[in-house]
Amino acid sequence: MTLLDAKVNTRYKVSGVSGEGNARRRLLDMGFTPDCTLYIAAVAPMGGTVLVGLRGFMVALREDAASLIEIEVA
């Protein structure tokens, strides 16, 4: 399952980051590393962005970036 399939206010664990090149590297640099715990704080009503809480800060991701992050329920 990816971040796009996640439900708001549920804790998840990152199982991997797919993609290649700069997109994958940027997500890893932001802290989306395997075994990192995160939660979905909000989803834009018309789609487009996902607000994610991890490692003590919030990150807003576009749908294309969120689809690269593979998660599982923590």
Backbone atoms as SQL, in Angstrom:
CREATE TABLE atoms (id INTEGER PRIMARY KEY, chain TEXT, resi INTEGER, resn TEXT, atom TEXT, x REAL, y REAL, z REAL);
INSERT INTO atoms VALUES
  (1, 'A', 1, 'MET', 'N', 0.854, -1.156, 0.000),
  (2, 'A', 1, 'MET', 'CA', 0.000, 0.000, 0.000),
  (3, 'A', 1, 'MET', 'C', 0.909, 1.230, 0.000),
  (4, 'A', 2, 'THR', 'N', 0.441, 2.306, -0.587),
  (5, 'A', 2, 'THR', 'CA', 1.219, 3.541, -0.630),
  (6, 'A', 2, 'THR', 'C', 0.577, 4.603, 0.255),
  (7, 'A', 3, 'LEU', 'N', 1.245, 5.716, 0.395),
  (8, 'A', 3, 'LEU', 'CA', 0.742, 6.811, 1.216),
  (9, 'A', 3, 'LEU', 'C', -0.604, 7.321, 0.707),
  (10, 'A', 4, 'LEU', 'N', -0.878, 7.185, -0.574),
  (11, 'A', 4, 'LEU', 'CA', -2.160, 7.635, -1.126),
  (12, 'A', 4, 'LEU', 'C', -3.329, 6.803, -0.616),
  (13, 'A', 5, 'ASP', 'N', -3.066, 5.562, -0.204),
  (14, 'A', 5, 'ASP', 'CA', -4.113, 4.665, 0.280),
  (15, 'A', 5, 'ASP', 'C', -4.346, 4.794, 1.782),
  (16, 'A', 6, 'ALA', 'N', -3.529, 5.584, 2.469),
  (17, 'A', 6, 'ALA', 'CA', -3.572, 5.685, 3.923),
  (18, 'A', 6, 'ALA', 'C', -4.784, 6.485, 4.404),
  (19, 'A', 7, 'LYS', 'N', -5.194, 6.181, 5.638),
  (20, 'A', 7, 'LYS', 'CA', -6.309, 6.879, 6.270),
  (21, 'A', 7, 'LYS', 'C', -5.769, 7.939, 7.225),
  (22, 'A', 8, 'VAL', 'N', -6.512, 9.012, 7.386),
  (23, 'A', 8, 'VAL', 'CA', -6.118, 10.108, 8.269),
  (24, 'A', 8, 'VAL', 'C', -6.099, 9.633, 9.722),
  (25, 'A', 9, 'ASN', 'N', -5.132, 10.132, 10.491),
  (26, 'A', 9, 'ASN', 'CA', -4.960, 9.845, 11.920),
  (27, 'A', 9, 'ASN', 'C', -4.700, 8.377, 12.229),
  (28, 'A', 10, 'THR', 'N', -4.022, 7.680, 11.349),
  (29, 'A', 10, 'THR', 'CA', -3.606, 6.304, 11.582),
  (30, 'A', 10, 'THR', 'C', -2.091, 6.239, 11.451),
  (31, 'A', 11, 'ARG', 'N', -1.451, 5.495, 12.335),
  (32, 'A', 11, 'ARG', 'CA', 0.008, 5.382, 12.303),
  (33, 'A', 11, 'ARG', 'C', 0.432, 4.297, 11.317),
  (34, 'A', 12, 'TYR', 'N', 1.482, 4.605, 10.582),
  (35, 'A', 12, 'TYR', 'CA', 2.030, 3.676, 9.600),
  (36, 'A', 12, 'TYR', 'C', 3.541, 3.617, 9.745),
  (37, 'A', 13, 'LYS', 'N', 4.124, 2.589, 9.146),
  (38, 'A', 13, 'LYS', 'CA', 5.564, 2.434, 9.109),
  (39, 'A', 13, 'LYS', 'C', 5.993, 2.377, 7.651),
  (40, 'A', 14, 'VAL', 'N', 7.039, 3.088, 7.302),
  (41, 'A', 14, 'VAL', 'CA', 7.548, 3.086, 5.935),
  (42, 'A', 14, 'VAL', 'C', 8.199, 1.729, 5.672),
  (43, 'A', 15, 'SER', 'N', 7.781, 1.061, 4.612),
  (44, 'A', 15, 'SER', 'CA', 8.390, -0.221, 4.255),
  (45, 'A', 15, 'SER', 'C', 9.366, -0.076, 3.093),
  (46, 'A', 16, 'GLY', 'N', 9.278, 1.044, 2.377),
  (47, 'A', 16, 'GLY', 'CA', 10.216, 1.282, 1.282),
  (48, 'A', 16, 'GLY', 'C', 9.845, 2.517, 0.487),
  (49, 'A', 17, 'VAL', 'N', 10.794, 2.969, -0.311),
  (50, 'A', 17, 'VAL', 'CA', 10.570, 4.110, -1.195),
  (51, 'A', 17, 'VAL', 'C', 10.948, 3.665, -2.598),
  (52, 'A', 18, 'SER', 'N', 9.987, 3.708, -3.508),
  (53, 'A', 18, 'SER', 'CA', 10.256, 3.293, -4.881),
  (54, 'A', 18, 'SER', 'C', 10.647, 4.507, -5.720),
  (55, 'A', 19, 'GLY', 'N', 10.796, 4.309, -6.986),
  (56, 'A', 19, 'GLY', 'CA', 11.210, 5.395, -7.857),
  (57, 'A', 19, 'GLY', 'C', 12.712, 5.365, -8.053),
  (58, 'A', 20, 'GLU', 'N', 13.168, 6.338, -8.787),
  (59, 'A', 20, 'GLU', 'CA', 14.598, 6.392, -9.046),
  (60, 'A', 20, 'GLU', 'C', 15.037, 7.839, -9.190),
  (61, 'A', 21, 'GLY', 'N', 16.310, 8.047, -9.080),
  (62, 'A', 21, 'GLY', 'CA', 16.855, 9.384, -9.292),
  (63, 'A', 21, 'GLY', 'C', 16.549, 10.355, -8.171),
  (64, 'A', 22, 'ASN', 'N', 16.344, 11.609, -8.552),
  (65, 'A', 22, 'ASN', 'CA', 16.168, 12.695, -7.589),
  (66, 'A', 22, 'ASN', 'C', 14.927, 12.559, -6.726),
  (67, 'A', 23, 'ALA', 'N', 13.844, 12.046, -7.276),
  (68, 'A', 23, 'ALA', 'CA', 12.598, 11.929, -6.505),
  (69, 'A', 23, 'ALA', 'C', 12.798, 11.017, -5.301),
  (70, 'A', 24, 'ARG', 'N', 13.393, 9.864, -5.508),
  (71, 'A', 24, 'ARG', 'CA', 13.644, 8.918, -4.418),
  (72, 'A', 24, 'ARG', 'C', 14.629, 9.508, -3.418),
  (73, 'A', 25, 'ARG', 'N', 15.682, 10.109, -3.899),
  (74, 'A', 25, 'ARG', 'CA', 16.703, 10.691, -3.029),
  (75, 'A', 25, 'ARG', 'C', 16.116, 11.795, -2.150),
  (76, 'A', 26, 'ARG', 'N', 15.271, 12.648, -2.711),
  (77, 'A', 26, 'ARG', 'CA', 14.656, 13.736, -1.933),
  (78, 'A', 26, 'ARG', 'C', 13.775, 13.186, -0.819),
  (79, 'A', 27, 'LEU', 'N', 12.998, 12.139, -1.107),
  (80, 'A', 27, 'LEU', 'CA', 12.142, 11.545, -0.081),
  (81, 'A', 27, 'LEU', 'C', 12.974, 10.922, 1.039),
  (82, 'A', 28, 'LEU', 'N', 14.036, 10.232, 0.686),
  (83, 'A', 28, 'LEU', 'CA', 14.914, 9.657, 1.701),
  (84, 'A', 28, 'LEU', 'C', 15.576, 10.755, 2.530),
  (85, 'A', 29, 'ASP', 'N', 15.996, 11.831, 1.888),
  (86, 'A', 29, 'ASP', 'CA', 16.611, 12.946, 2.607),
  (87, 'A', 29, 'ASP', 'C', 15.631, 13.639, 3.552),
  (88, 'A', 30, 'MET', 'N', 14.346, 13.629, 3.220),
  (89, 'A', 30, 'MET', 'CA', 13.326, 14.234, 4.079),
  (90, 'A', 30, 'MET', 'C', 13.000, 13.359, 5.288),
  (91, 'A', 31, 'GLY', 'N', 13.489, 12.121, 5.304),
  (92, 'A', 31, 'GLY', 'CA', 13.272, 11.256, 6.454),
  (93, 'A', 31, 'GLY', 'C', 12.365, 10.072, 6.218),
  (94, 'A', 32, 'PHE', 'N', 11.913, 9.863, 4.993),
  (95, 'A', 32, 'PHE', 'CA', 11.042, 8.723, 4.681),
  (96, 'A', 32, 'PHE', 'C', 11.897, 7.481, 4.455),
  (97, 'A', 33, 'THR', 'N', 12.541, 7.017, 5.525),
  (98, 'A', 33, 'THR', 'CA', 13.417, 5.856, 5.446),
  (99, 'A', 33, 'THR', 'C', 12.684, 4.626, 5.966),
  (100, 'A', 34, 'PRO', 'N', 13.104, 3.438, 5.579),
  (101, 'A', 34, 'PRO', 'CA', 12.443, 2.220, 6.068),
  (102, 'A', 34, 'PRO', 'C', 12.394, 2.178, 7.592),
  (103, 'A', 35, 'ASP', 'N', 11.289, 1.690, 8.125),
  (104, 'A', 35, 'ASP', 'CA', 10.997, 1.546, 9.549),
  (105, 'A', 35, 'ASP', 'C', 10.688, 2.860, 10.257),
  (106, 'A', 36, 'CYS', 'N', 10.595, 3.965, 9.542),
  (107, 'A', 36, 'CYS', 'CA', 10.210, 5.250, 10.125),
  (108, 'A', 36, 'CYS', 'C', 8.697, 5.245, 10.349),
  (109, 'A', 37, 'THR', 'N', 8.265, 5.690, 11.534),
  (110, 'A', 37, 'THR', 'CA', 6.837, 5.770, 11.842),
  (111, 'A', 37, 'THR', 'C', 6.312, 7.136, 11.429),
  (112, 'A', 38, 'LEU', 'N', 5.122, 7.145, 10.821),
  (113, 'A', 38, 'LEU', 'CA', 4.508, 8.394, 10.385),
  (114, 'A', 38, 'LEU', 'C', 3.004, 8.296, 10.527),
  (115, 'A', 39, 'TYR', 'N', 2.333, 9.430, 10.346),
  (116, 'A', 39, 'TYR', 'CA', 0.871, 9.440, 10.330),
  (117, 'A', 39, 'TYR', 'C', 0.390, 10.467, 9.315),
  (118, 'A', 40, 'ILE', 'N', -0.811, 10.267, 8.830),
  (119, 'A', 40, 'ILE', 'CA', -1.427, 11.180, 7.876),
  (120, 'A', 40, 'ILE', 'C', -2.234, 12.186, 8.679),
  (121, 'A', 41, 'ALA', 'N', -1.826, 13.441, 8.648),
  (122, 'A', 41, 'ALA', 'CA', -2.520, 14.483, 9.401),
  (123, 'A', 41, 'ALA', 'C', -3.736, 14.994, 8.640),
  (124, 'A', 42, 'ALA', 'N', -3.622, 15.121, 7.315),
  (125, 'A', 42, 'ALA', 'CA', -4.733, 15.643, 6.516),
  (126, 'A', 42, 'ALA', 'C', -4.504, 15.306, 5.045),
  (127, 'A', 43, 'VAL', 'N', -5.607, 15.293, 4.309),
  (128, 'A', 43, 'VAL', 'CA', -5.576, 15.112, 2.864),
  (129, 'A', 43, 'VAL', 'C', -6.398, 16.238, 2.256),
  (130, 'A', 44, 'ALA', 'N', -5.893, 16.867, 1.218),
  (131, 'A', 44, 'ALA', 'CA', -6.627, 17.955, 0.571),
  (132, 'A', 44, 'ALA', 'C', -7.962, 17.424, 0.056),
  (133, 'A', 45, 'PRO', 'N', -9.041, 18.167, 0.233),
  (134, 'A', 45, 'PRO', 'CA', -10.372, 17.688, -0.152),
  (135, 'A', 45, 'PRO', 'C', -10.506, 17.339, -1.632),
  (136, 'A', 46, 'MET', 'N', -9.851, 18.059, -2.494),
  (137, 'A', 46, 'MET', 'CA', -9.937, 17.774, -3.927),
  (138, 'A', 46, 'MET', 'C', -8.724, 16.995, -4.428),
  (139, 'A', 47, 'GLY', 'N', -7.959, 16.438, -3.500),
  (140, 'A', 47, 'GLY', 'CA', -6.752, 15.717, -3.873),
  (141, 'A', 47, 'GLY', 'C', -5.612, 16.683, -4.117),
  (142, 'A', 48, 'GLY', 'N', -4.489, 16.169, -4.465),
  (143, 'A', 48, 'GLY', 'CA', -3.354, 17.021, -4.776),
  (144, 'A', 48, 'GLY', 'C', -2.245, 16.957, -3.766),
  (145, 'A', 49, 'THR', 'N', -2.568, 17.063, -2.452),
  (146, 'A', 49, 'THR', 'CA', -1.527, 17.023, -1.430),
  (147, 'A', 49, 'THR', 'C', -1.948, 16.178, -0.232),
  (148, 'A', 50, 'VAL', 'N', -0.927, 15.661, 0.448),
  (149, 'A', 50, 'VAL', 'CA', -1.107, 14.866, 1.657),
  (150, 'A', 50, 'VAL', 'C', -0.194, 15.472, 2.714),
  (151, 'A', 51, 'LEU', 'N', -0.727, 15.743, 3.908),
  (152, 'A', 51, 'LEU', 'CA', 0.067, 16.286, 5.004),
  (153, 'A', 51, 'LEU', 'C', 0.469, 15.140, 5.920),
  (154, 'A', 52, 'VAL', 'N', 1.767, 14.932, 6.048),
  (155, 'A', 52, 'VAL', 'CA', 2.316, 13.787, 6.774),
  (156, 'A', 52, 'VAL', 'C', 3.131, 14.281, 7.964),
  (157, 'A', 53, 'GLY', 'N', 2.947, 13.637, 9.104),
  (158, 'A', 53, 'GLY', 'CA', 3.749, 13.933, 10.285),
  (159, 'A', 53, 'GLY', 'C', 4.755, 12.825, 10.507),
  (160, 'A', 54, 'LEU', 'N', 6.031, 13.189, 10.611),
  (161, 'A', 54, 'LEU', 'CA', 7.071, 12.214, 10.895),
  (162, 'A', 54, 'LEU', 'C', 8.253, 12.908, 11.536),
  (163, 'A', 55, 'ARG', 'N', 8.931, 12.198, 12.441),
  (164, 'A', 55, 'ARG', 'CA', 10.155, 12.673, 13.082),
  (165, 'A', 55, 'ARG', 'C', 10.019, 14.067, 13.702),
  (166, 'A', 56, 'GLY', 'N', 8.815, 14.409, 14.180),
  (167, 'A', 56, 'GLY', 'CA', 8.606, 15.671, 14.861),
  (168, 'A', 56, 'GLY', 'C', 8.328, 16.871, 13.971),
  (169, 'A', 57, 'PHE', 'N', 8.078, 16.662, 12.697),
  (170, 'A', 57, 'PHE', 'CA', 7.723, 17.770, 11.813),
  (171, 'A', 57, 'PHE', 'C', 6.677, 17.322, 10.806),
  (172, 'A', 58, 'MET', 'N', 6.103, 18.280, 10.101),
  (173, 'A', 58, 'MET', 'CA', 5.062, 18.003, 9.112),
  (174, 'A', 58, 'MET', 'C', 5.610, 18.255, 7.715),
  (175, 'A', 59, 'VAL', 'N', 5.196, 17.408, 6.771),
  (176, 'A', 59, 'VAL', 'CA', 5.619, 17.533, 5.378),
  (177, 'A', 59, 'VAL', 'C', 4.381, 17.439, 4.496),
  (178, 'A', 60, 'ALA', 'N', 4.234, 18.365, 3.573),
  (179, 'A', 60, 'ALA', 'CA', 3.155, 18.298, 2.588),
  (180, 'A', 60, 'ALA', 'C', 3.737, 17.713, 1.311),
  (181, 'A', 61, 'LEU', 'N', 3.158, 16.613, 0.850),
  (182, 'A', 61, 'LEU', 'CA', 3.635, 15.937, -0.352),
  (183, 'A', 61, 'LEU', 'C', 2.586, 15.973, -1.448),
  (184, 'A', 62, 'ARG', 'N', 3.025, 16.159, -2.673),
  (185, 'A', 62, 'ARG', 'CA', 2.121, 16.023, -3.812),
  (186, 'A', 62, 'ARG', 'C', 1.799, 14.546, -3.999),
  (187, 'A', 63, 'GLU', 'N', 0.727, 14.278, -4.717),
  (188, 'A', 63, 'GLU', 'CA', 0.295, 12.896, -4.921),
  (189, 'A', 63, 'GLU', 'C', 1.346, 12.052, -5.632),
  (190, 'A', 64, 'ASP', 'N', 2.067, 12.630, -6.584),
  (191, 'A', 64, 'ASP', 'CA', 3.076, 11.846, -7.289),
  (192, 'A', 64, 'ASP', 'C', 4.197, 11.399, -6.365),
  (193, 'A', 65, 'ALA', 'N', 4.587, 12.237, -5.414),
  (194, 'A', 65, 'ALA', 'CA', 5.620, 11.861, -4.444),
  (195, 'A', 65, 'ALA', 'C', 5.055, 10.863, -3.428),
  (196, 'A', 66, 'ALA', 'N', 3.833, 11.087, -2.974),
  (197, 'A', 66, 'ALA', 'CA', 3.212, 10.198, -1.996),
  (198, 'A', 66, 'ALA', 'C', 3.029, 8.791, -2.554),
  (199, 'A', 67, 'SER', 'N', 2.838, 8.670, -3.837),
  (200, 'A', 67, 'SER', 'CA', 2.647, 7.336, -4.442),
  (201, 'A', 67, 'SER', 'C', 3.935, 6.525, -4.466),
  (202, 'A', 68, 'LEU', 'N', 5.075, 7.152, -4.228),
  (203, 'A', 68, 'LEU', 'CA', 6.364, 6.439, -4.215),
  (204, 'A', 68, 'LEU', 'C', 6.690, 5.834, -2.856),
  (205, 'A', 69, 'ILE', 'N', 5.959, 6.237, -1.815),
  (206, 'A', 69, 'ILE', 'CA', 6.261, 5.783, -0.450),
  (207, 'A', 69, 'ILE', 'C', 5.360, 4.605, -0.104),
  (208, 'A', 70, 'GLU', 'N', 5.970, 3.460, 0.119),
  (209, 'A', 70, 'GLU', 'CA', 5.257, 2.231, 0.480),
  (210, 'A', 70, 'GLU', 'C', 5.189, 2.128, 1.995),
  (211, 'A', 71, 'ILE', 'N', 3.982, 1.830, 2.510),
  (212, 'A', 71, 'ILE', 'CA', 3.771, 1.808, 3.952),
  (213, 'A', 71, 'ILE', 'C', 3.039, 0.543, 4.379),
  (214, 'A', 72, 'GLU', 'N', 3.058, 0.304, 5.689),
  (215, 'A', 72, 'GLU', 'CA', 2.260, -0.760, 6.301),
  (216, 'A', 72, 'GLU', 'C', 1.783, -0.244, 7.658),
  (217, 'A', 73, 'VAL', 'N', 0.719, -0.817, 8.178),
  (218, 'A', 73, 'VAL', 'CA', 0.165, -0.369, 9.454),
  (219, 'A', 73, 'VAL', 'C', 1.176, -0.673, 10.556),
  (220, 'A', 74, 'ALA', 'N', 1.405, 0.310, 11.416),
  (221, 'A', 74, 'ALA', 'CA', 2.396, 0.142, 12.516),
  (222, 'A', 74, 'ALA', 'C', 1.780, -0.570, 13.690);
